């Protein structure tokens, strides 16, 4: 097995993932994943595709992620990892698809409109 490349996006975050056979090292922007995402919720979301497919200790994963916030980055990485696992073994698709891990969440922030404070918020209206 050579190096597998996958891409994941969420809001403004873009994650590029490179997966090779190895001893379960996960590096994000040249840091370990526990340093990059210190919270338990983020770590759970990141490892979710690997735990569901029982591949937690089989691959070295290098990830470059840019843009967005913490949650957007984690979910972009999760999508890229799910796509990479489906490229390795087509049986993984049957496990990940019902959990919604292969669906790209297309929601983005609505743009600000002119003449308003924010996208939908208006200035206070005074009748008199």
C-alpha positions in Angstrom: 0.0 0.0 0.0 1.4 3.4 -1.0 0.4 6.8 0.4 -3.3 7.6 0.1 -4.4 11.2 -0.2 -7.9 12.4 0.8 -9.5 15.9 1.2 -12.1 17.1 3.6 -13.9 20.4 4.0 -16.2 22.0 6.6 -17.1 25.8 6.7 -13.8 27.5 6.0 -11.6 24.6 7.0 -9.7 22.4 4.5 -7.9 19.2 5.6 -5.4 17.3 3.4 -4.8 13.8 4.8 -2.0 11.4 3.9 -2.4 7.8 5.1 0.3 5.1 5.1 0.8 1.8 6.9 2.4 2.2 10.2 2.1 2.2 14.0 -0.7 4.6 14.7 1.0 8.0 14.6 -1.4 10.9 13.9 0.3 14.2 13.2 -1.6 17.4 12.5 0.4 20.4 11.2 3.6 18.6 12.6 2.1 18.3 16.1 0.5 15.2 17.7 -3.2 15.2 17.6 -3.5 15.4 21.4 -1.4 18.6 21.4 -3.3 20.1 18.5 -6.8 19.2 19.9 -6.5 19.0 23.7 -10.2 18.5 24.4 -11.7 15.0 24.7 -14.7 15.8 22.4 -12.4 16.9 19.6 -10.2 13.8 20.0 -13.3 11.5 20.0 -14.6 13.1 16.8 -11.2 12.8 15.2 -10.8 9.1 16.0 -14.4 8.1 15.4 -13.9 6.7 11.8 -10.9 4.7 13.0 -12.7 3.2 16.0 -15.8 2.3 14.0 -13.8 0.4 11.4 -11.4 -1.2 13.9 -8.3 0.5 12.3 -7.1 2.4 15.3 -3.5 1.1 15.4 -2.8 0.3 11.7 -2.0 3.6 10.0 0.3 6.6 10.2 -1.7 9.7 9.4 -0.2 13.1 8.4 -2.7 15.9 8.2 -2.4 19.5 6.9 -5.4 21.6 8.0 -5.9 25.3 7.3 -8.7 27.8 8.0 -11.7 27.9 10.2 -12.1 27.2 13.9 -11.4 24.1 16.1 -14.7 22.3 15.4 -14.6 23.0 11.7 -11.1 21.6 11.5 -12.0 18.5 13.4 -15.0 17.8 11.2 -12.9 18.4 8.0 -10.3 15.9 9.2 -13.0 13.4 10.1 -14.5 13.6 6.6 -11.0 13.2 5.0 -10.2 10.2 7.2 -13.6 8.6 6.4 -13.0 9.1 2.6 -9.4 7.6 2.9 -10.7 4.5 4.8 -13.3 3.9 2.1 -10.5 4.0 -0.5 -8.6 1.3 1.4 -11.5 -1.0 1.9 -15.0 -0.7 0.3 -16.5 -2.6 3.2 -15.8 0.5 5.5 -18.4 2.5 3.4 -21.2 0.3 4.8 -20.1 1.1 8.4 -19.4 4.9 7.9 -22.3 5.9 5.7 -25.2 5.2 8.1 -23.3 7.2 10.8 -23.2 10.3 8.5 -19.4 10.4 8.3 -19.2 10.5 4.5 -21.6 13.4 4.1 -20.1 16.9 3.4 -21.8 19.4 5.6 -22.3 22.3 3.2 -23.6 24.9 5.7 -21.6 28.2 5.7 -21.9 31.5 7.4 -24.4 33.8 5.7 -22.9 37.0 4.3 -23.5 40.4 5.8 -25.9 42.6 3.9 -25.4 46.3 3.4 -27.5 48.6 5.5 -27.7 46.1 8.3 -25.6 45.3 11.4 -25.1 41.6 10.5 -26.6 39.1 8.0 -30.1 39.4 9.3 -30.0 41.7 12.3 -31.5 45.1 11.6 -31.1 48.5 13.3 -33.7 49.3 16.0 -37.0 50.6 14.6 -38.5 53.7 16.2 -42.1 54.5 15.3 -42.1 57.9 16.9 
